[in-house]
Amino acid sequence: MRPIVQDRDVKIPEGVSLDFRARTVRVKGPRGTLKKSFTHVNLEMVRVAPDTVRVKVWQGTRKHIACIRTICSHIENMITGVTKGFEYKMRFVYAHFPINVNISEGDTLVEVRNFLGEKVIRRVKMLDGVKVTHSTGQKDEIILIGNDIQNVSQSAASIQQSCAVKNKDIRKFLDGIYVSDRSTVVKE
């Protein structure tokens, strides 16, 4: 038996404005603005208080009801992004050939050189709103910073996947660039 209505609330903190129209959510905060469309999911958004938004699904199946928490998590990540920002740290791991990483094009392009001694240069372009810098306190580390968690994490994944070891035993050849820490830019 399907429930008639299922809902979940999202709290909006001070200093953040959240607008939604036709299932497109726009969040503004001190670090910028994020906009995301949820038109692919059939749900209803209602502002029940100035600081609360309720996400409802009417006559939903089990999988449709599971979308409620997903949408709420996306909105909460957008709120965290415009208030604190997201920071991913990536470390270079190598046994013999030192990996050399250059950052260019206004901190939006990563060039990986000398991976496993190969001559090919791997170029990875960052997604919108993601900036890359070399770490000052740690050797062989880069830091990705941005407001949209999906863009920051996908950029980190693209860097990691560009350094995949081919035609060798991956249990022995552990070289690569891996995510070592995930946190927010503004520390609590």
Beta strands, then each sheet from edge to edge (+ up, - down):
strand 1: 5-11
strand 2: 17-21
strand 3: 24-29
strand 4: 32-37
strand 5: 44-49
strand 6: 52-58
strand 7: 86-93
strand 8: 100-104
strand 9: 109-113
strand 10: 122-125
strand 11: 131-134
strand 12: 141-146
strand 13: 176-184
sheet 1: 1+ 6- 5+
sheet 2: 2+ 3- 4+
sheet 3: 11+ 12- 7+ 13-
sheet 4: 8+ 9- 10+
end
